[in-house]
């Protein structure tokens, strides 16, 4: 069930927003949890910060989309899994042939 107007937050909605923001791994995750657009989540966080609410900062800009908590070991396992699921190369196609 989506909210009729994301600008009409109740005090309980604001509390839920702060909890979602502080426990999410990204602005996008918070937005999904709150059922609002990411730009609206950023704007709400900015408004709260201006009022002195100490919300965490998320990096801005292009992201790789890989969760920061993935260790190199986990990434290695994911690479191996992905490679194992690739279709076999047809014969005669090796070395650019």
C-alpha positions, 0 to 999 in steps of 0.5 A: 500500500503506497502513501497518498502523498509522501509530503504528508508524513505523520510523526510516526512516519517521520520516526519510521523514516529516521529508522529506515534511513539509519538502518539502510545501506543506501538512499535507494533502500530507504526509499523502497522501505518508505515507499517513496522516490529516492529524490524525496528520501534525500530531500527529507533527510536534508530537511531533517539535518537542517533541523539538527537531526544527525542522520548518516551520510550516504556516498553520492554519485555512481555506485557499482551496486555491490553491497559494501559488506561483501568481502573479497572471499564472497566476491571470489565465490560469486565470480566462480559461480557466475563463471561456472554458469556461463554457457560453454564456448563453441569449439573453434572460437578460442583465441579470437578465431 
